[in-house]
């Protein structure tokens, strides 16, 4: 299995200058070969292969002196990055999107470079962890969590964030298979995501959305200050970093909440059923697009999917059409506008929160997908919850789950 571990670097001023220089050289190499692609197409009528372009690097070093200061494999990865971007454009074009050509990279848009397979080492010197990079040196690194002992470090990407801080992301391969998914499902859950309540599950938990209003107000305030600065001045650059720090703080808190919530569901259940949402299509809607973007549903579903794979949990994404309208008790479809937050079935009289009703429909479809549900012609017969526990997002952030099972268990053991 392949994982990514991200850590904060603590470079000295000399290291920062050298990292910036290496990053800018890689950017110039990227722009050079981007231009070479156009020239090759004009002269030969087709694009060259990646091997053809990489073979030009030794000749390029004869007149470009700075290239000898950068590790050779890192320069090869720059060419690979160029062709990866070309493949991305081709896929978008195949899907019907109008795409142009690869753009020239200015310094602010080229923020990282990669050591692949070799040229780097994670070690401890003088009791402190350091990242040794070829032709740069030993850079102190803050290891806030340990990498597994049986893991193989495949590559490291060094990136400068808009805040000016440097981070290292390790590509780690662990030589072990994920646990087998259980055949008998004892603990199953269906999750309906929303705006007012971020996640409403079939166990009767309604997790409130993370309140980031203070962070957004601070971001808007700093953006207004930035708009009054003269572009290119020292004050403008200082304020730009403050805005970047606000963005980073908001993004970090949101991802921390999503990581802990998805980790809870992946570890506590044998099967997790969710909606296969078309978030991109929902973002194109003129109404409520800001709240949809802030909810980061696609990020949550992606985190949940890979963590279920890691923990050996069934992850099922079902068709979301009609999950809110259908009655979880009898299957009768009832129209209700968005402002109606209660489900009341005119056929069987079943009444419950509309999100709870949707969560049970999602679970029913998920069980059908794995071959353990009911047929579509048979009404769903299951014990529906009578009440819902509202869980604040703060509890998820502090305890790592909507419930306090782990805390209660540790208290009992003490």
C-alpha positions, 0 to 999 in steps of 0.5 A: 500500500502507498501512503503520503506523510507530510512534515514541516521543514525547519531550514536555516536562512542559507537552506531557504536560499538554496531551496529557492534556487533549486526550485527556480532552476527546476521551474526554468527547466520546465519552461524550457522543455515546454518550449521544446515541445512546441518546437518539436511539434513544428519541425516533426509534426508530432510530440517527442517521447519523454525519453527523447526529452530527458536525453537532452539534459546532459547536452543542456548542462554543457552551456547551462551551468546552474543545472550541475547544481541540481541533482540529476534525477530531480531534473528528470522528474521535471520532464516527467511532471511536464508529460503528466500535465500533458496527460491531464489535459488529454483526459480533460479533452476526451471528457469534452472540456475545452482545453488550451496548451500548457502555460508558462510557469511563473515563480509563484506557480511552481512551488515544489521539486521532487527527489525520486528513488534516490538522492535523499535520506531521512536520518537522525543527527545529534538527537534531531531528525534531519532530511538529507538532500543531495546538493542541498544539505541536511535540513531539520525536519519536525517528525510529529508522527513516526513512519512505519518501520517496514515502510520504504521511502520511494520519493520526497517532494519539497514544497514551499507554501504561499505562507513561505513555510517549507514542507516535505511529503514522503511517498511511502510504500508499506509491504503489507496487504490491507485486512480482508473485508468481513463477510458477516456485517455486524456493524453497518452505517449509512451517512447522509451529508449536508450543510446544517448537519454535516453528517447524519448517520443511521446510528442516530448521530447528527454531527454539526458542521465545523464553525469557521465563521471567525476564520472567514471573517479574519480572512476577509478582513486581511484581504481588504487590507491587502487590496489597499497595499501597493502591488509589489511593495514590501508592505504588500508582500507582508500582507500577502503572507498574512492572507496566505496564513489565514487560508492555511489556518482555515484549510488545516482546521477543515482537513483535521475535522474531516480526517478525524470524522472519516477515521472514526467511521472507517474504524468503527464499522464493517460497512459504510454507505454514502452518496456518490455525489456529483460535487462538481455539478453542484458547485456549478449551481448558482445557489448555495455554491459557497456553502457547498465548497466550504463543506468539502464533501468530495474531500470527505468521501475521498478520505473515507474511501481510502481509510476504509480500504486501509482498515478493511471496511466495505465502502459503498457509494450509492446513487443519491437520486431519491434518497430524501424523497423515499420513505425508509419504512415503506418506500413511498416517494414524497415530494418535499422542498429543501426548507422542510426538515422533517419526513412525514410519510402520508402512506405509513405515517412514519415521521423522522428527520429528513436527513435520518430518513435519507441515511437509512435509504443510503444504507439500504441501497449500500446493503443491496450493492454488496448482496445483503439487502432487500429486493427493490420490490420489497419494502425495507423492514428495519428497526428505525431510530426514534431519536437523534443525538446532535453532536457538535463538531468540537467533540469530533475535533477533540475526541476524534469521533462523534461518540466518547467510546474511546475516552470512556474505555480508557477511563474504565481501564484506568 
